[in-house]
């Protein structure tokens, strides 16, 4: 949406854009509790946290909220692994870049030793603990997951050098059941499984997004309920559908979004699809 359209609907920003401010994100009690456990238990004691769920159930939102919360802690240094499909060599390149250590990827022992020495010295000197966030972790090769496990602990597992939060779809559960990854699975101390949201949660999420963007009354209560019922429990589908409807309203210069607009827009779209198919 452009500035004129935002002003037309009394909005500070597009409420259904993927890059809305972190403080505007809708956080469920389960997400909040997961973040609290990572902050208060995992960071201090080390280990792995696992956040799983189907696409659109809130994994990325939870990671964004968690990263923002960790950034406010004085005793935490946060890094994010961007390229989950990396080979071991590229994994060490990225880890060196994240934590400011010059590594030679062809020398795995040197990279392994360098990172661990850097973390150990940093923890002892500053008491600041490194935390690594990994999105799309189901794409990581098993060899890299195991390398991450070996990197993270010291002194026969009695001291943690790195806390890791893995976010993934449900394929990671199957991967962790492999015999060679069982040691990693046993080190997961904090878990959150995100399921399809119920209608009440989706409705609250939609109202929260509209309120924070500046116009809680942009949609009628009936339309909010309709959108929640047709989102199939998926936050991403809910936002995408609401964004389509808002764009249609702006195009037609409609002041308020209601069920009649929903029926008109989506029935017309369905008719066009049928004509193309025939």
N, C-alpha and C positions, 0 to 999 in steps of 0.2 A: 504494500500500500504506500502511496505517496503522502506527503505532508498534508495536502489538501483533504484527502480522504480520511486521514487520521483525525483532523480537526472536525470534519463533518460528523464523525461518530464519537467525538469527545474522548479520543484515545491517545495515550502518551506514546504507545508503540503498538505494533501488530501483536495481538494477544496469542496468535496461533503460529507465530514464526518459531523455527527451531532454536533461534539464538536469543530468546527472551532473557531478561536479567535473571541471575541465579535466585535472587530473593523473591522473584515472582513465581517460581516453580512450585507446583503443588506437591507437598511431601506427606505421605501417609504415616501413621504411627509406626508401622513396621519399618519403613525406610529410616525414620528418625531414630529408632532403637538400634538399627544396624550401624548407623553413623556413630551413635554414642558408644557402642561397644568397640568399634574400631579405634575411636579417639581415646577411650579410657582404659582399654585392655590390650588390644593388639599392638598399638604403638609402643607402649611401655614394655611389654613382655615379648613382642616379636611373633613371627609366624605368618600364616596365610589366612586371608579372608576370601570367601567365595560368594559371589552375587550372580545368581542365575535366573533365567526366565525366557519366555518366548519373545520374539521381536515385538516392540511396542508396549511392553509391560512396565517399563520404567527403569531399566538398568542404567541407561545413559544419564537420565535425570538424577538417579541416586549417586552416580559417580561425580556429577557436577556439584551436587550439594555437598558430598563428602570432601571433595577437593577444596571447596570454599571454606568449609569448617576447619580443615587441617591447616589451611594457609593462615588462619588466625592464631594458631598455636605457636608459641615462641620456641618450643623444643622439638619442632618437626620440620624436616626438609622434604618437600613433595616433588616427585618426578613422575612423568607419564610416558609409558612405552607406546609409541605411535604405530610401529610396524610389527604387528603380531606374527606375521608369516615369515619373519627373518630366519635365515640360517644361523648357526652358532656364531660364525664370523661376523655377520651383520648385527646380530644381537649384542656382541661385545662392542662393536663400533657405537651403537646407539646408547648402550649403558655408559660408555666412556664419555659421550657427549652430554648425557643427562647429568652425570655426577662430576663432571669436570676433571676426568682422569685421562691422560694420554695413553691409549692402549694400542698394541700391535695385534690386530686380529689373527694373524697367522701363528701367534704365540699364545695359545689358550692358557697355558699355565701362567705366563706372565700377566695376562689380563685378569685371570682369576685371582692371583696373588695381589696384584695392584689394587683392584677394587676393594678386596677385603681389608687390606692394610689401610686404605684411605678411610673406609667406614669406621674401622676400629679406632684409628687415631682421632677421627672427628668426634666420635661418641665420647671418648675419654677426655678430650680437650674441651668440648663445648656442651656435652650432654644433649646434643641435638641428634635425633634419630631419623635416618632416611626411610621414606615410605615410597613404594613404587605402585602406581596404579596402571593396570593393564586392561584395556577394553578389547572386546572380540577375542578373548583368550582361548576360545575353542579352536582358533586357527593356528595356535602355536604348535610347532613340531614337538613331539615327546622329548626329543633330545634337549631342546631349549628349556622346556619346563623342568627337566631334571637338573639342568645347569643352574637354573634359577634357585632351585631347592638347595643345591650344594653351596651356592654363593651366600645364601642368607643366614647360615648358622656357623658357629665356631665352637671350639673346645668341646668336641663330642656332643654337640647339640645343647650345651649348657649356656651358651650365650648367643643371642640373636643379633645379627648385624644389619638386617634389613627386614622391614615388614612389607608384605605384598598383598594387594587387593586385586583379585581376578574377577572380571565381569565377563560373562559368557552366556551363550544360549545353552540349551539342555544337552547339546552334543558333548560338552565338556564332562558331564557326568559319566557318559559312556567311555570317554577317553581315560578318565581317572580310574576306571575299573580295570584297566590293563595292568598286568602283573608288574611291568617296569615302572608304573606310575603310582603304585600303592603307597610307597614311602611319602610321596607328596600329598596324597589324599589324607594320610594320617596326621599331617601337620596343619590341616585346615581347622582353625579354632573358632572362627566366626562365620556363620552362614545366613544367607537370606535367599529364599526361593520366591520369586515374584510370579503370581498366577494372574489369570484374567481378572480384571476388575469388575466388581458388581455395578449395577446401575447407579446406586447411591453414591459410590466413590467417584464414578465418572461425572455425575451431575455436580458434585462438590468441586471437582477439579475444574470443570468448565466455568462455574460461577466464580471460583477463585481467580482464574485467568482473566476473566472480564473485569472483576473488581479491581485487581491490581493494575490492569491497563488503564483504568479510569472510568469505565462505564459498566457498572454491574447490571444495568437495565437494558443493555443493548439487545438481548434476546428475551423473549417471553418465557415464563416458567414452563409452558407447554412445549416450546421448541427445545429447551434444555433437556427436558425429559425424553423427547423424541430422539434427539441426537444421542443421548446416553443409551437408549434402547437399541439403536441401530449400529452402535460402535463395536459390537461383538466382544466386549470386554477389553478393548484395545485402546490405550491412550493415544497412540499415533493415528489410528483411524479416526478417532474422535476429533483430534486437532485438524487433520486434513479435511474432513467433511465440513467442519465449522469454518475453515479458511475458504473453502469453495463457496460456501453460502454467503460469507461476508463479501467476497469478490463479486458475486452475483448481485448482492444488494447495492454495492457501490456502483456497479454498472447500470442498474435500473434506477439509481438515486432513491432507494427505499430508506426511510428514516429508521424503522425498527424491524428487526428480523423476527419473523413469526412462522407458524406452521404453514400458512398459506404460501409463503415464499418457498419453503422447503418442498412442498408438494408440487408447486409450479416448476421449480428448477429441476428437481430430480425426475419428475415424470417426463419433462421435455427431453432431458438427457437420455432417458430410457427409450423414448420413442425414436430418437436419432440412431441409437445403437441398433434397434430392431430393423430400421430401414437399411442401414449399412449391411447388416447380416443377410437380409433378403436380397 
